[in-house]
Amino acid sequence: MENQTIGNRLKYQRTLKGLTQEQLSDASTVGIRTIQRIEKDEVTPHKQTVKLLASALEVCIEDILIIDNPNEEAIQKKWMLLIHGTPFLGFIPFGNILFPLFLWIHKSKDNKVYDLHGKSVVNFQCSLTIYFIISLLLFFPFPGFNFFLTGAIVLFGIIITVRNILTSINSGTCYYPLAIPFLKAT
């Protein structure tokens, strides 16, 4: 059942049992107006109200109440660490792009957060690679100057990547400056 609000879940369980709102009100001693407001997602019911409704519908409270999975946040933090940290596996040519790209392709459908962060990482790593190649090509017209520019680009990439690993794990946000938006955010 993919109904994600308490109101949708309650309505689903009520119609599954073939009850009207009035019948559910009589069976649960919860007012009909309260049931209507819950089903329209106008209010968040008290736990006792959900218990009365679940008992009247003869279902588990978990069938109505959305209970957050405490492990889900830990799993999301691990994926954030992986998505933002895989560019450090760039010892394989273009690995800094390919590893995050594969992760983004794999996880983008699971969660909008993974989609947004994956696009940000891929955009930044593609941009960084282009800047790096340009700095290497500047060796021919400006020998010696490109050494400092190339070093600055590598250092910039490391600092921004580490900062985004930490902010994505702690606050769920990321910011990659100077990233060319190859993959647009939807």
CYANA upper distance limits for C-alpha pairs under 8 A (distance plus 0.5 A):
  3 ASN  CA      8 ASN  CA      6.05
  3 ASN  CA      9 ARG  CA      6.14
  4 GLN  CA      8 ASN  CA      7.35
  4 GLN  CA      9 ARG  CA      7.59
  4 GLN  CA     66 ILE  CA      8.02
  5 THR  CA      9 ARG  CA      6.72
  5 THR  CA     41 ASP  CA      7.89
  5 THR  CA     66 ILE  CA      7.73
  6 ILE  CA     10 LEU  CA      6.53
  6 ILE  CA     38 ILE  CA      7.77
  6 ILE  CA     39 GLU  CA      7.87
  6 ILE  CA     41 ASP  CA      7.76
  6 ILE  CA     44 THR  CA      8.23
  6 ILE  CA     64 ILE  CA      6.28
  6 ILE  CA     65 LEU  CA      6.26
  6 ILE  CA     66 ILE  CA      6.96
  7 GLY  CA     11 LYS  CA      6.63
  7 GLY  CA     38 ILE  CA      5.57
  7 GLY  CA     39 GLU  CA      4.22
  7 GLY  CA     40 LYS  CA      6.49
  7 GLY  CA     41 ASP  CA      5.73
  8 ASN  CA     12 TYR  CA      6.51
  8 ASN  CA     39 GLU  CA      6.62
  8 ASN  CA     40 LYS  CA      8.48
  8 ASN  CA     41 ASP  CA      8.48
  9 ARG  CA     13 GLN  CA      6.68
  9 ARG  CA     63 ASP  CA      7.49
  9 ARG  CA     64 ILE  CA      5.66
  9 ARG  CA     65 LEU  CA      8.27
 10 LEU  CA     14 ARG  CA      6.53
 10 LEU  CA     38 ILE  CA      8.44
 10 LEU  CA     39 GLU  CA      7.01
 10 LEU  CA     64 ILE  CA      6.00
 11 LYS  CA     15 THR  CA      6.55
 11 LYS  CA     39 GLU  CA      6.49
 12 TYR  CA     16 LEU  CA      6.46
 13 GLN  CA     17 LYS  CA      6.83
 13 GLN  CA     57 LEU  CA      7.64
 13 GLN  CA     63 ASP  CA      8.36
 13 GLN  CA     64 ILE  CA      8.16
 14 ARG  CA     18 GLY  CA      6.83
 14 ARG  CA     19 LEU  CA      5.99
 14 ARG  CA     20 THR  CA      7.68
 14 ARG  CA     21 GLN  CA      8.26
 14 ARG  CA     24 LEU  CA      7.89
 14 ARG  CA     57 LEU  CA      7.29
 15 THR  CA     19 LEU  CA      6.29
 15 THR  CA     20 THR  CA      7.83
 17 LYS  CA     57 LEU  CA      7.59
 19 LEU  CA     23 GLN  CA      6.29
 19 LEU  CA     24 LEU  CA      6.70
 20 THR  CA     24 LEU  CA      6.75
 21 GLN  CA     25 SER  CA      6.56
 21 GLN  CA     32 ILE  CA      6.76
 21 GLN  CA     35 ILE  CA      7.31
 21 GLN  CA     36 GLN  CA      7.85
 22 GLU  CA     26 ASP  CA      6.78
 22 GLU  CA     32 ILE  CA      6.48
 23 GLN  CA     27 ALA  CA      6.68
 24 LEU  CA     28 SER  CA      6.43
 24 LEU  CA     30 VAL  CA      8.41
 24 LEU  CA     32 ILE  CA      8.45
 24 LEU  CA     53 LEU  CA      7.99
 24 LEU  CA     56 ALA  CA      7.40
 24 LEU  CA     57 LEU  CA      8.08
 25 SER  CA     29 THR  CA      6.00
 25 SER  CA     30 VAL  CA      5.58
 25 SER  CA     31 GLY  CA      6.07
 25 SER  CA     32 ILE  CA      5.76
 25 SER  CA     35 ILE  CA      7.79
 26 ASP  CA     30 VAL  CA      7.85
 27 ALA  CA     56 ALA  CA      6.02
 28 SER  CA     52 LEU  CA      5.94
 28 SER  CA     53 LEU  CA      6.05
 28 SER  CA     55 SER  CA      7.83
 28 SER  CA     56 ALA  CA      5.59
 29 THR  CA     52 LEU  CA      8.01
 30 VAL  CA     34 THR  CA      7.32
 30 VAL  CA     35 ILE  CA      7.58
 30 VAL  CA     49 THR  CA      7.50
 30 VAL  CA     52 LEU  CA      7.84
 30 VAL  CA     53 LEU  CA      7.91
 31 GLY  CA     35 ILE  CA      6.97
 32 ILE  CA     36 GLN  CA      6.70
 33 ARG  CA     37 ARG  CA      6.65
 34 THR  CA     38 ILE  CA      6.61
 35 ILE  CA     39 GLU  CA      6.63
 36 GLN  CA     40 LYS  CA      6.69
 37 ARG  CA     41 ASP  CA      6.65
 37 ARG  CA     42 GLU  CA      5.61
 37 ARG  CA     43 VAL  CA      6.51
 38 ILE  CA     42 GLU  CA      6.47
 38 ILE  CA     43 VAL  CA      5.96
 38 ILE  CA     44 THR  CA      7.04
 38 ILE  CA     45 PRO  CA      7.19
 45 PRO  CA     49 THR  CA      6.58
 45 PRO  CA     50 VAL  CA      7.03
 46 HIS  CA     50 VAL  CA      6.98
 47 LYS  CA     51 LYS  CA      6.69
 48 GLN  CA     52 LEU  CA      6.79
 49 THR  CA     53 LEU  CA      6.76
 50 VAL  CA     54 ALA  CA      6.46
 50 VAL  CA     61 ILE  CA      7.26
 50 VAL  CA     64 ILE  CA      7.72
 50 VAL  CA     65 LEU  CA      7.54
 51 LYS  CA     55 SER  CA      6.52
 51 LYS  CA     61 ILE  CA      6.59
 52 LEU  CA     56 ALA  CA      6.70
 53 LEU  CA     57 LEU  CA      6.63
 54 ALA  CA     58 GLU  CA      6.33
 54 ALA  CA     59 VAL  CA      5.69
 54 ALA  CA     60 CYS  CA      6.55
 54 ALA  CA     61 ILE  CA      5.92
 54 ALA  CA     63 ASP  CA      8.39
 54 ALA  CA     64 ILE  CA      7.56
 55 SER  CA     59 VAL  CA      6.89
 55 SER  CA     60 CYS  CA      8.13
 55 SER  CA     61 ILE  CA      8.47
 59 VAL  CA     63 ASP  CA      7.02
 60 CYS  CA     64 ILE  CA      8.01
 61 ILE  CA     65 LEU  CA      6.40
 62 GLU  CA     66 ILE  CA      7.05
 62 GLU  CA     67 ILE  CA      7.27
 68 ASP  CA     72 GLU  CA      8.34
 69 ASN  CA     73 GLU  CA      8.15
 70 PRO  CA     74 ALA  CA      7.89
 71 ASN  CA     75 ILE  CA      6.65
 72 GLU  CA     76 GLN  CA      6.59
 73 GLU  CA     77 LYS  CA      6.72
 74 ALA  CA     78 LYS  CA      6.84
 75 ILE  CA     79 TRP  CA      6.83
 76 GLN  CA     80 MET  CA      6.64
 77 LYS  CA     81 LEU  CA      6.67
 77 LYS  CA    168 SER  CA      8.17
 77 LYS  CA    169 ILE  CA      5.75
 78 LYS  CA     82 LEU  CA      6.71
 78 LYS  CA    169 ILE  CA      8.45
 79 TRP  CA     83 ILE  CA      6.46
 79 TRP  CA    114 TYR  CA      8.37
 80 MET  CA     84 HIS  CA      6.49
 80 MET  CA    114 TYR  CA      7.95
 80 MET  CA    117 HIS  CA      8.30
 80 MET  CA    165 ILE  CA      7.74
 80 MET  CA    168 SER  CA      6.74
 80 MET  CA    169 ILE  CA      6.76
 81 LEU  CA     85 GLY  CA      6.03
 81 LEU  CA    165 ILE  CA      6.39
 81 LEU  CA    168 SER  CA      8.09
 81 LEU  CA    169 ILE  CA      7.16
 82 LEU  CA     86 THR  CA      6.23
 83 ILE  CA    100 PRO  CA      6.23
 83 ILE  CA    103 LEU  CA      7.02
 83 ILE  CA    104 TRP  CA      7.95
 83 ILE  CA    117 HIS  CA      7.96
 83 ILE  CA    118 GLY  CA      6.84
 83 ILE  CA    121 VAL  CA      7.97
 84 HIS  CA    100 PRO  CA      7.98
 84 HIS  CA    117 HIS  CA      8.30
 84 HIS  CA    118 GLY  CA      8.31
 84 HIS  CA    121 VAL  CA      6.93
 84 HIS  CA    161 THR  CA      7.26
 84 HIS  CA    164 ASN  CA      7.35
 84 HIS  CA    165 ILE  CA      5.91
 85 GLY  CA    161 THR  CA      7.75
 85 GLY  CA    162 VAL  CA      8.22
 85 GLY  CA    165 ILE  CA      6.96
 86 THR  CA     90 GLY  CA      8.32
 86 THR  CA     96 ASN  CA      7.22
 86 THR  CA     99 PHE  CA      6.47
 86 THR  CA    100 PRO  CA      6.46
 87 PRO  CA     95 GLY  CA      7.21
 87 PRO  CA     96 ASN  CA      4.31
 87 PRO  CA     97 ILE  CA      7.09
 87 PRO  CA     99 PHE  CA      7.29
 87 PRO  CA    100 PRO  CA      7.08
 87 PRO  CA    125 GLN  CA      7.86
 88 PHE  CA     96 ASN  CA      6.82
 89 LEU  CA     95 GLY  CA      6.47
 89 LEU  CA     96 ASN  CA      6.54
 89 LEU  CA     99 PHE  CA      8.00
 90 GLY  CA     94 PHE  CA      6.66
 90 GLY  CA     95 GLY  CA      4.66
 90 GLY  CA     96 ASN  CA      4.76
 90 GLY  CA     97 ILE  CA      8.25
 91 PHE  CA     95 GLY  CA      7.03
 91 PHE  CA     96 ASN  CA      8.46
 92 ILE  CA     96 ASN  CA      8.46
 94 PHE  CA     98 LEU  CA      6.65
 95 GLY  CA     99 PHE  CA      6.12
 96 ASN  CA    100 PRO  CA      7.44
 96 ASN  CA    125 GLN  CA      6.83
 97 ILE  CA    101 LEU  CA      6.50
 97 ILE  CA    122 VAL  CA      6.41
 97 ILE  CA    125 GLN  CA      6.15
 97 ILE  CA    126 CYS  CA      6.75
 98 LEU  CA    102 PHE  CA      6.58
 99 PHE  CA    103 LEU  CA      6.82
100 PRO  CA    104 TRP  CA      6.44
100 PRO  CA    118 GLY  CA      7.09
100 PRO  CA    121 VAL  CA      7.29
100 PRO  CA    122 VAL  CA      6.64
101 LEU  CA    105 ILE  CA      6.63
101 LEU  CA    118 GLY  CA      7.67
101 LEU  CA    122 VAL  CA      6.53
102 PHE  CA    106 HIS  CA      6.62
103 LEU  CA    107 LYS  CA      6.48
103 LEU  CA    118 GLY  CA      7.84
104 TRP  CA    108 SER  CA      5.82
104 TRP  CA    114 TYR  CA      7.40
104 TRP  CA    115 ASP  CA      6.82
104 TRP  CA    118 GLY  CA      5.25
104 TRP  CA    119 LYS  CA      7.49
105 ILE  CA    109 LYS  CA      8.40
107 LYS  CA    111 ASN  CA      7.47
107 LYS  CA    114 TYR  CA      6.60
107 LYS  CA    115 ASP  CA      7.44
108 SER  CA    112 LYS  CA      7.09
108 SER  CA    113 VAL  CA      8.47
108 SER  CA    114 TYR  CA      5.90
108 SER  CA    115 ASP  CA      4.59
108 SER  CA    116 LEU  CA      8.39
108 SER  CA    118 GLY  CA      7.84
109 LYS  CA    115 ASP  CA      7.61
110 ASP  CA    114 TYR  CA      7.90
111 ASN  CA    115 ASP  CA      6.99
112 LYS  CA    116 LEU  CA      6.63
113 VAL  CA    117 HIS  CA      6.60
114 TYR  CA    118 GLY  CA      6.20
115 ASP  CA    119 LYS  CA      6.65
116 LEU  CA    120 SER  CA      6.77
116 LEU  CA    185 ALA  CA      6.94
117 HIS  CA    121 VAL  CA      6.69
117 HIS  CA    174 CYS  CA      7.50
118 GLY  CA    122 VAL  CA      6.65
119 LYS  CA    123 ASN  CA      6.44
119 LYS  CA    183 LEU  CA      6.39
119 LYS  CA    184 LYS  CA      7.98
119 LYS  CA    185 ALA  CA      7.66
120 SER  CA    124 PHE  CA      6.60
120 SER  CA    174 CYS  CA      8.35
120 SER  CA    175 TYR  CA      8.31
120 SER  CA    176 TYR  CA      7.35
120 SER  CA    179 ALA  CA      8.36
120 SER  CA    183 LEU  CA      8.48
121 VAL  CA    125 GLN  CA      6.55
121 VAL  CA    176 TYR  CA      8.13
122 VAL  CA    126 CYS  CA      6.51
122 VAL  CA    183 LEU  CA      8.36
123 ASN  CA    127 SER  CA      6.61
123 ASN  CA    179 ALA  CA      6.27
123 ASN  CA    180 ILE  CA      6.47
123 ASN  CA    181 PRO  CA      6.22
123 ASN  CA    182 PHE  CA      6.26
123 ASN  CA    183 LEU  CA      6.93
124 PHE  CA    128 LEU  CA      6.45
124 PHE  CA    176 TYR  CA      6.70
124 PHE  CA    177 PRO  CA      8.31
124 PHE  CA    178 LEU  CA      7.92
124 PHE  CA    179 ALA  CA      5.03
124 PHE  CA    180 ILE  CA      7.31
125 GLN  CA    129 THR  CA      6.56
125 GLN  CA    179 ALA  CA      8.41
126 CYS  CA    130 ILE  CA      6.80
126 CYS  CA    180 ILE  CA      8.40
127 SER  CA    131 TYR  CA      6.70
127 SER  CA    178 LEU  CA      8.05
127 SER  CA    179 ALA  CA      6.03
127 SER  CA    180 ILE  CA      6.21
128 LEU  CA    132 PHE  CA      6.53
128 LEU  CA    153 ILE  CA      7.80
128 LEU  CA    157 GLY  CA      7.40
128 LEU  CA    179 ALA  CA      8.09
129 THR  CA    133 ILE  CA      6.66
130 ILE  CA    134 ILE  CA      6.68
131 TYR  CA    135 SER  CA      6.64
131 TYR  CA    153 ILE  CA      7.78
132 PHE  CA    136 LEU  CA      6.78
132 PHE  CA    150 THR  CA      6.63
132 PHE  CA    153 ILE  CA      6.99
132 PHE  CA    154 VAL  CA      8.15
133 ILE  CA    137 LEU  CA      6.71
134 ILE  CA    138 LEU  CA      6.77
135 SER  CA    139 PHE  CA      7.67
135 SER  CA    146 ASN  CA      6.14
135 SER  CA    149 LEU  CA      6.73
135 SER  CA    150 THR  CA      6.01
136 LEU  CA    146 ASN  CA      6.92
136 LEU  CA    150 THR  CA      7.30
138 LEU  CA    142 PHE  CA      6.22
138 LEU  CA    143 PRO  CA      7.79
138 LEU  CA    145 PHE  CA      8.49
138 LEU  CA    146 ASN  CA      6.26
139 PHE  CA    143 PRO  CA      5.06
139 PHE  CA    144 GLY  CA      7.46
139 PHE  CA    145 PHE  CA      7.86
139 PHE  CA    146 ASN  CA      5.94
139 PHE  CA    147 PHE  CA      8.39
142 PHE  CA    146 ASN  CA      6.99
143 PRO  CA    147 PHE  CA      8.34
144 GLY  CA    148 PHE  CA      7.95
145 PHE  CA    149 LEU  CA      7.08
146 ASN  CA    150 THR  CA      6.26
147 PHE  CA    151 GLY  CA      6.62
148 PHE  CA    152 ALA  CA      6.50
149 LEU  CA    153 ILE  CA      6.70
150 THR  CA    154 VAL  CA      6.80
151 GLY  CA    155 LEU  CA      6.58
152 ALA  CA    156 PHE  CA      6.39
153 ILE  CA    157 GLY  CA      6.61
154 VAL  CA    158 ILE  CA      6.79
155 LEU  CA    159 ILE  CA      6.65
156 PHE  CA    160 ILE  CA      6.55
157 GLY  CA    161 THR  CA      6.45
158 ILE  CA    162 VAL  CA      6.60
159 ILE  CA    163 ARG  CA      6.55
160 ILE  CA    164 ASN  CA      6.58
160 ILE  CA    176 TYR  CA      7.31
161 THR  CA    165 ILE  CA      6.66
162 VAL  CA    166 LEU  CA      6.91
163 ARG  CA    167 THR  CA      6.71
164 ASN  CA    168 SER  CA      6.23
164 ASN  CA    173 THR  CA      8.23
164 ASN  CA    174 CYS  CA      5.87
164 ASN  CA    175 TYR  CA      7.20
164 ASN  CA    176 TYR  CA      8.17
165 ILE  CA    169 ILE  CA      6.77
166 LEU  CA    170 ASN  CA      6.56
167 THR  CA    171 SER  CA      5.94
167 THR  CA    172 GLY  CA      6.86
167 THR  CA    173 THR  CA      6.36
167 THR  CA    174 CYS  CA      6.76
168 SER  CA    172 GLY  CA      4.61
168 SER  CA    173 THR  CA      5.30
168 SER  CA    174 CYS  CA      6.16
